[in-house]
Amino acid sequence: MKHALVTGGSGGIGAAVCRRLAAEGCHVLIHAHRGVDAAQALADDISAQGGSAQVLVFDVTDRAATADALHPLLENQPIQILVNNAGIHDDAVFPGMRDAQWHRVIDVSLHGFFNVTQPLMMPMIRTRWGRIINITSVAGIVGNRGQVNYSAAKGALHSATKSLSLEVASRGITVNAVAPGIITTPMSQHSFDAPTIAQLVPMKRAGRPEEVADLVSFLASERAAYISGQVISINGGMV
Ligand code: NDP
């Protein structure tokens, strides 16, 4: 049974990805930071449906804590599927953006990617099979007003995806980015009302977390073995 780690598994998109990977037969490591109760409820639900899951708690911006949480797990079995999904936004027009807003957003998305992915690499390489999927954003492709910090972090993840995919392509490991548009989760609910969504999205609706999970599970599967270094956007025709 393959072990799959989903960072931010306590959140909207992360939870849907956890459910989907568990349904595909993975043992799912549901990562949470503050949302430990939500992650535990999800793990219990997955188990009740015959799946296999456990909860992991750490702050992805804390390099030492992340390593401490991951190393014991890797002693038994490599984690061969990694979904770097943890992310935050903290918007402000650029002249008024505070230092903390800039650093925190980049810390979670970009430094979080580094802190979580690096400990998993050597065990994954030894098995000659791996899938790394970074959840980014359309803001990392086309930019967005008020999100210079967020789009910088997500755009940097696109570049990291491409470079890492080159380093590990010969080892059976694929690295891709999934860039959602507007998806119905707590993160987006406060940012976009229905008229705004209708104006921005040609399909005139927000996406569902399950639709993102479908794409992630395909990229995590054997069927996607020849897809690597790609940024695939799921956005209702927005970009
Ligand atoms: P949620 O706010 O529902 O989930 C965010 C997740 O990130 C939570 O599980 C949270 O953990 C975790 N997280 C935040 N900070 C940290 C931290 N310091 N350490 C560890 N984990 C942390 O958001 P979504 O599900 O909507 O977003 C998931 C991903 O999708 C993000 O990367 C986001 O940028 C991206 N995205 C979302 C879009 C949308 O419209 N919803 C659009 C485009 C991209 P906890 O709650 O346990 O603290």
Residues whose N, C-alpha, C, O or C-beta is under 5 A from the ligand:
A	BS01	NDP	G8 G9 S10 G11 G12 I13 G14 A32 H33 R34 G35 V36 F58 D59 V60 T61 N85 A86 G87 I88 V108 I135 T136 S137 P180 G181 I182 I183 T185 P186 M187 S188
